[in-house]
Amino acid sequence: MAESHFAIVLGTRPEMIKLSPVLRACDRRGVSYTLIHTGQHYSDELDSVFFERLGLPEPDYHLDVGSGRHGEQTGEMLAGIEDVVLTEDVDVVLVQGDTNSVLAGAIATSKLDAELGHVEAGLRSFDRDMPEEINRVITDHVGDYLFAPTEESASLLRDEGIDESRIHVTGNTIVDAVQAHRNIAAEESSILDRHNLTSGEFILMTAHRAENVDERDRLADLFAGIGRVARELDYPVIYPIHPRTRERLEEFEVTAPDTVRLINPLDFLDFLRLEDTAAIIVTDSGGVQEEACILGTPCVTIRESTERPETVAAGANTVVGTNPDDILAGVREMLSTDGDWENPFGDGTAAEQILDIMVGTDG
């Protein structure tokens, strides 16, 4: 497959971050690819900042889909990706994760004469109420190259009857990305100074999942819980708030506690610096659970389940739901850890392993 032409599909910031090592590996090795940005993340200004700070090439195609209902958004992306794959005579389409961009890329590719690679395959929360769970299951079952981050993920794929020949354990490309950018963030980011934060003396919060922020009672519980944590620790909470969550706060008339600082979304280097220096992270993000684990920062997950059980098994994370008492108890539990757990997501060579499998070591 040394002469194959790839299409690499991304649409949200986590995909940009986790595919950045693959894009760099392609450039180093002279692998031909077309970069498709679906535009699922609707802040063009922030997207351009992400590409610039990560040193990524400009997309060859930008579908400008934006936000919308799941079916509307996915359908528009599906048609756009299909057009590009046919126009560019693509042999292999590569997607990452569990977004609607991933689902659209998977369905489009499965109907065409092209193969599909799925980075971060085999993750399961076993919660079919999560749209992301549906996306990742479908993508794995139509994929030709399933790049599982851990042996546990690979085992889950086998349990679903997927042929062993399609499954490859590579580690997770987020380790590649964190290792490449951690020191750069420490040198270049001024986020701590800008917000008058002291390393090890603040709480980092993120919440964006629909099951949390689109339900008033759960959203109110989240802020009640994080407010109690901030009072007990006497630490400020820094929350780079998703635009949709800000809208829901206004719509539901939920007021964030005075101890919670709501700031605009951040680029990767600034956010990585906050993750690296926080006393603890409270999140509903799967990617943040991984990054906290890699960085040695204790994590409390405000969901009912996680598709990153390796973080819990390593001792880096606990899953508590959204009850304020449980959030506080989870923080107390995780602050008693020493951060000296073993990273279960690989050694930082996932991108090279993926290309070795897809194009050969001499590609």
C-alpha positions in Angstrom: 0.0 0.0 0.0 3.0 2.3 -0.3 1.4 4.3 -3.2 -2.0 4.7 -1.5 -3.6 8.1 -1.1 -5.2 8.9 2.2 -8.0 11.1 3.2 -7.8 12.3 6.9 -11.1 13.5 8.3 -11.4 15.8 11.3 -14.0 18.2 12.6 -13.5 19.0 16.2 -10.5 20.1 18.3 -9.9 16.8 20.0 -9.6 15.2 16.6 -7.2 17.9 15.5 -5.0 17.2 18.6 -5.1 13.4 18.3 -4.6 13.3 14.5 -1.8 15.9 14.6 0.9 13.3 15.3 -0.4 11.2 12.3 -0.3 14.3 10.0 3.3 15.0 11.1 4.3 11.4 10.6 2.7 11.5 7.1 4.7 14.6 6.3 8.0 13.1 7.6 7.5 10.0 5.5 6.2 11.5 2.4 2.8 9.9 2.6 0.2 11.4 0.3 -3.0 12.6 1.9 -5.9 15.0 1.5 -7.1 16.7 4.7 -10.8 17.2 5.1 -12.2 19.5 7.8 -15.9 19.0 8.3 -16.4 22.2 10.2 -18.4 20.3 12.9 -16.8 22.7 15.5 -18.4 25.9 14.6 -15.8 28.5 15.8 -13.8 29.1 12.7 -11.6 31.6 14.6 -10.7 29.1 17.3 -10.2 26.4 14.7 -7.6 28.5 12.8 -5.8 29.2 16.1 -5.7 25.5 16.8 -4.2 24.7 13.4 -1.6 27.5 13.8 -0.6 26.6 17.4 -0.3 22.8 16.5 1.6 23.6 13.3 -0.8 21.8 11.1 -1.4 22.3 7.4 -4.4 24.1 6.2 -7.2 21.6 5.2 -7.5 20.9 1.5 -11.3 20.8 1.9 -13.5 22.6 4.5 -17.1 21.4 4.5 -18.3 24.3 6.7 -21.1 22.1 8.2 -21.4 23.8 11.6 -23.9 22.8 14.3 -27.3 21.3 13.7 -29.4 18.3 14.5 -27.5 15.0 14.4 -29.1 13.7 11.2 -28.8 17.0 9.4 -25.2 17.5 10.4 -24.1 13.9 9.7 -25.9 13.8 6.3 -24.3 17.0 5.1 -20.9 15.7 6.1 -21.5 12.3 4.6 -22.3 13.8 1.2 -19.2 16.2 1.4 -16.8 13.4 2.4 -18.1 11.1 -0.4 -17.5 13.9 -3.0 -13.9 14.4 -1.8 -13.1 10.7 -1.7 -14.3 10.2 -5.3 -12.7 13.4 -6.6 -9.3 12.7 -5.0 -9.4 9.0 -5.8 -8.8 8.1 -2.2 -7.7 4.6 -1.2 -7.9 4.9 2.6 -10.0 7.2 4.8 -8.7 7.8 8.3 -11.0 9.0 11.2 -10.4 9.4 14.9 -12.7 9.0 17.9 -16.5 9.1 18.1 -17.9 12.3 16.7 -20.5 12.8 14.0 -17.6 13.6 11.6 -16.3 10.1 12.4 -19.7 8.5 11.7 -20.1 10.4 8.4 -16.6 9.4 7.3 -17.3 5.7 8.2 -20.6 5.5 6.4 -19.4 7.3 3.3 -16.3 5.1 3.1 -18.2 1.9 3.6 -20.3 2.6 0.5 -17.2 3.4 -1.7 -14.2 1.5 -3.0 -12.0 2.7 -0.2 -10.8 1.3 3.1 -11.5 2.8 6.5 -9.0 3.3 9.4 -10.3 4.1 12.8 -7.9 5.7 15.3 -9.0 5.0 18.9 -11.1 2.0 18.1 -12.7 -0.3 20.7 -13.7 2.3 23.3 -17.0 1.4 24.9 -19.1 3.0 27.7 -21.9 0.5 27.2 -24.4 3.4 27.4 -26.4 3.5 24.2 -28.0 6.8 25.3 -24.7 8.5 24.4 -24.6 9.4 20.7 -20.9 8.9 20.8 -21.3 5.2 21.7 -23.4 4.6 18.6 -20.9 6.4 16.4 -17.9 4.4 17.7 -19.6 1.0 17.5 -20.8 1.6 13.9 -17.4 2.9 12.8 -15.6 -0.1 14.3 -17.9 -2.6 12.6 -17.4 -1.1 9.1 -13.6 -0.3 9.6 -10.8 -2.2 7.9 -8.0 -1.0 10.2 -9.0 -0.7 13.8 -6.3 1.0 15.9 -7.1 0.1 19.5 -5.3 2.2 22.1 -5.1 -0.7 24.7 -5.4 -4.4 24.9 -8.6 -3.9 26.8 -10.1 -2.0 23.8 -8.9 -4.7 21.5 -10.5 -7.4 23.6 -13.9 -5.5 23.4 -13.6 -5.6 19.7 -13.0 -9.3 19.6 -16.0 -9.8 22.0 -18.2 -8.2 19.3 -17.0 -10.7 16.7 -14.6 -8.5 14.8 -11.9 -10.4 13.0 -8.5 -10.3 14.6 -6.9 -9.3 11.3 -8.5 -5.9 11.5 -7.4 -5.2 15.1 -4.1 -3.5 15.9 -3.0 -2.3 19.3 -1.0 0.9 18.8 -1.4 2.9 22.0 -3.2 6.3 21.8 -2.0 9.2 19.7 -2.8 11.5 22.6 0.3 10.3 24.3 2.3 11.3 21.2 0.6 14.8 21.2 1.0 15.4 25.0 4.7 14.3 24.9 5.3 16.6 21.9 3.7 19.7 23.4 4.0 19.5 27.2 7.3 21.3 27.5 6.3 23.7 24.7 3.2 24.6 26.7 5.2 25.2 29.9 7.5 27.6 28.0 5.1 29.4 25.8 1.7 29.5 27.6 1.0 32.4 29.9 -2.4 31.1 31.0 -1.4 30.9 34.7 -0.3 34.5 34.8 -3.2 35.7 32.7 -5.7 34.3 35.2 -3.6 34.8 38.4 -3.4 31.0 39.1 -0.8 29.2 41.2 0.4 25.8 40.0 -1.2 23.1 42.2 -3.7 25.4 43.8 -6.7 25.5 41.4 -9.3 23.2 40.1 -9.8 22.7 36.3 -13.4 21.9 35.2 -14.9 21.0 31.9 -18.5 20.0 31.1 -20.0 19.8 27.6 -21.8 16.5 27.1 -25.5 16.8 26.3 -26.6 14.5 29.0 -25.1 16.9 31.5 -25.5 20.4 30.2 -28.9 20.0 28.4 -30.7 18.9 31.6 -31.3 21.6 34.1 -31.1 19.5 37.2 -27.9 17.8 36.3 -26.3 21.1 35.3 -27.4 22.7 38.6 -26.0 19.7 40.5 -22.6 20.0 38.7 -22.2 23.6 39.8 -23.5 22.9 43.3 -20.9 20.1 43.6 -18.0 22.0 42.1 -18.9 24.9 44.4 -18.7 22.7 47.5 -15.3 21.4 46.3 -14.0 25.0 45.8 -15.1 26.0 49.3 -13.6 23.0 51.0 -10.2 23.3 49.2 -10.3 27.1 49.1 -9.2 26.9 45.5 -10.6 28.7 42.5 -12.2 26.8 39.7 -11.2 27.6 36.1 -13.8 26.5 33.5 -13.2 27.0 29.8 -16.9 26.9 29.0 -18.3 25.4 25.8 -20.6 27.9 24.0 -23.6 25.6 24.2 -23.1 25.2 28.0 -23.0 29.0 28.4 -26.3 29.2 26.5 -27.9 26.5 28.7 -26.8 28.4 31.9 -28.7 31.4 30.6 -31.7 29.4 29.4 -32.1 27.4 32.6 -31.2 30.4 34.8 -28.5 28.4 36.6 -25.9 30.6 38.3 -22.3 29.5 38.6 -20.8 29.9 42.1 -18.5 32.9 42.6 -15.6 30.6 43.0 -16.0 29.3 39.4 -14.3 31.5 36.7 -16.0 31.0 33.4 -13.5 31.7 30.6 -13.7 31.3 26.8 -12.4 28.0 25.2 -8.7 27.7 25.0 -6.2 26.5 22.4 -4.4 23.2 23.1 -1.2 24.6 24.6 -3.0 26.8 27.1 -5.4 24.0 28.1 -2.6 21.5 28.3 -0.8 23.8 30.7 -3.9 24.0 32.9 -4.2 20.2 32.9 -0.6 19.8 33.8 -0.7 22.3 36.7 -4.2 21.8 38.2 -4.5 20.2 41.7 -7.4 18.1 40.3 -9.6 18.0 37.2 -13.4 17.6 37.2 -14.6 16.7 33.7 -17.1 14.8 31.6 -14.7 14.6 28.7 -13.2 11.3 27.6 -10.1 13.0 26.1 -9.5 15.0 29.3 -9.6 11.8 31.3 -6.8 10.4 29.1 -4.7 13.6 29.2 -5.0 13.8 33.0 -3.9 10.2 33.3 -0.8 10.8 31.1 0.1 14.0 32.9 -0.2 12.6 36.4 -3.1 14.9 37.4 -5.9 13.3 39.4 -9.3 13.3 37.7 -12.9 13.0 38.8 -15.4 12.1 36.0 -18.9 13.6 36.3 -20.7 10.9 34.3 -22.4 7.6 35.0 -19.9 5.6 32.9 -16.6 5.9 31.0 -15.2 4.4 27.9 -11.8 5.0 29.4 -11.9 2.3 32.2 -8.1 2.0 32.0 -7.8 5.4 33.7 -9.9 4.1 36.6 -7.9 0.8 36.8 -4.7 2.8 36.8 -5.8 4.8 39.8 -5.9 8.1 37.9 -9.6 8.6 37.7 -12.9 8.0 39.5 -16.4 8.1 38.0 -18.9 9.8 40.3 -22.0 11.0 38.3 -23.4 14.4 39.1 -24.7 14.2 42.7 -22.9 17.1 44.6 -22.1 14.7 47.6 -20.5 12.2 45.2 -18.5 14.9 43.4 -17.1 16.1 46.7 -16.3 12.5 47.8 -14.7 11.8 44.5 -12.4 14.8 44.8 -11.4 13.9 48.4 -10.6 10.3 47.2 -8.5 11.4 44.2 -6.6 14.1 46.1 -5.3 11.3 48.4 -3.5 9.8 45.4 0.2 10.6 44.6 -0.1 10.7 40.8 2.4 7.9 40.5 0.3 5.6 38.3 1.4 3.9 35.1 0.1 5.4 31.9 -1.8 2.7 30.1 -2.0 4.4 26.7 1.3 3.5 25.2 4.8 5.0 24.7 4.2 7.9 22.3 4.8 6.0 19.1 1.2 5.4 18.1 1.3 7.5 15.0 4.3 5.8 13.6 2.8 2.4 14.4 -0.4 3.4 12.5 1.5 4.3 9.4 3.7 1.2 9.6 0.5 -0.8 9.5 -1.2 1.2 6.7 1.7 2.0 4.4 4.5 -0.3 5.4 7.8 0.5 7.2 9.2 1.7 3.9 6.3 3.9 3.0 
